[in-house]
Each structure stands twice: as C-alpha cells, then as structure tokens.
Amino acid sequence: LDETKEIHFLNKNLASFQLAVYDTTICEPLTTYGRFKQAVYGARFRRDGKLLAVGDEEGKVRLFNVRKQAASSDGKKAPLRIFKAHESAVHTVVFTRSGRTLITMGDEGCIKLWDITETKSIPLKVFSDVHSDHIRCCDASTLSDHLFVSGSYDHTAKVWNTETEGNQALMSMDHGSPIEQILLLPGDAFVVTAGGQLIKFWNVASGGVLHHTLHHHHKTVTSLCLASKGTRLLSGGLDKRVNVFSLDSGDYRLLYSFSLPAQVLTLSISSNDKFIAIGMVNLLQISMRNEPGKLEESLKAAQAENAGLEYHK
C-alpha cells in the first residue's frame, strides 16, 4: 500500500494480477492498471502523486502516469515505461527526492538506479550483490537526492549514497532477523527496521549504532509507516494488531493499539491523517478519521490546562 494526498493505492497479488487505485471517499477502485503475467509487488507513488512505479515477479519494473496516461484496448491503463530491471523478482522500488531517478531492488541482491526519462533499460548505476538474500524493502531521503536505505532477509539494513564509487554501503546494521520493512526518518538521523517481533531504531549520525528497540508485537512485524508529519510511527503485524508510537516525546511510548480481523501485511496513512488503509491476507480496510466534536475539544483544552479532567478516546 502507498498513498497520495487524494487517494490510496492497493497492490493486489491475486489470480488476476491487477493493480488498482482506490478512491478513499467511496472505497471503490478509481483506476485499474493492465493485467500482468506475474504477481506485482511494492507499488510506490512519486512524491507529487503523478507517477506510480511497481515491480513484478519477472524482474520488470513498470512506470505509470497516474493522471494522464491513456488506457489500452482492454480498458486498463498502459505503462509509460517498462524497464527490464532484474533477473529475479522486484519486491521494492522507490523514487529519489527529486523524482527524476527510480531505485529498484531485486531478489538477486542487486540495486539499480534508473533515469525515468530514458526509454532504454540501461541503468544509471548498479550496486551488485550487495545483499546475500532477498531485498524486501527500501526508503529514500526527503532531504538528499543521493541517500537511500535497503532492508533484506539477510538480516541487514544498509545506508547508501548514490555518489559513492563501487558497492560499498555507508553503513550496515544487523537487525538479527529477516527485515520486512525499513524507514528513513525525517532529518535522516535515524533508520527504523522491522523484522521478527522487534522494531529497532538505528542512529545514522553515530555510525549506525542501535538506539532503541520496541517489543510490542507478539508475531512478525510486517509493516511500518509514519503519521502526523513524522511524529508518530504505526506498525502492523501478523498478530493482527496495529500499534501507534510517539516519536516526538523521546521515550517512543505506545500511544494506542487496535486489533483487526486478520493478519496485517501492509498499511498506509494519508498525509493529513484522515484516512488509513490496512491490507490484510484477504481484506482491505480503509478507515476515515472523524473530526473531534465540541465536547472532545473542550475536554482536551481543559486537560492541556491541567484543569483536572481526563479524557480517553
């Protein structure tokens, strides 16, 4: 799952191998993309919401123009670009800060950079055999066009600079179990990894030392996302729970937790925190946050002024 300001994206791995963009106001597909020969993975919007990139089981990466691209003869949107990116499945892709470069990662352990304006499948740069197992997740800096991170089933998370010569990562962190999700926090000072039952924070400014560990899930943590302008961290797992943690209080405390009817595979929240989409084994749940009423606002104000009132939502 990924999101833009107006819509959420659902990456379907079903018998039809389809890709759909959902309208959150009516919870119905807004656009359906062409049928794929193999399963599709890791769909990602560019920051401006105009382009969408997705990998697949064949190692191809497709780039779609979300707003303008014409449909093919079967009514499905055709890709703007198709890159024969890898020899194995591509489970994760990410745009750099500028949006002009696409980073793809294959199960063979290679990372490649692509100029999205080029039609030929010739990468700008290749990091060869940098992970010894499948690469399952990545993220890119919101400050630098050259900084990104990767997470692998070989238990390692790595920080990369596209301007570095050769295959050497800036730093490598051992999570201790296969990494399912990775985030580079705003400011680029910390990397967050999820794998097994643990969520770990790594201090990039200090060379990748372990900073903090969260132990709130009872089964594998499968997904992470940021909310409230980077001050909240949401995590979902196979224990059918979503947890919300504070990132601005300094103690990473658990603020809220709720259960779901099935195991959580992925989640995403809109930039204004109004909508949250949760992908489960065979379900997609899209929820809308209600605006607080007058009573709730007055109780919050009283609590903030230490008036002796407590309010629990």
Secondary structure, DSSP 4 states (H G I P E B T S, - for coil): -EE-SSEEEEE--STT--EEEEETTTTEEEEEEPP-SS-EEEEEE-TTSSEEEEEETTSEEEEEETTTPPB-TTSSBPPSEEEE--SS-EEEEEE-TTSSEEEEEETTS-EEEEETT--S---SEEE-S--SS-EEEEEE-SS-SSEEEEEETTSEEEEEETTSSTT--SEEEE-SS---EEEE-TTSSEEEEEETTEEEEEEGGGTSEEEEEE---SS-EEEEEEETTTTEEEEEETTSEEEEEESSSSS--EEEEEE-SS-EEEEEE-TTSSEEEEEESS-EEEEEPPPP-HHHHHHHHHHHTT-S-----
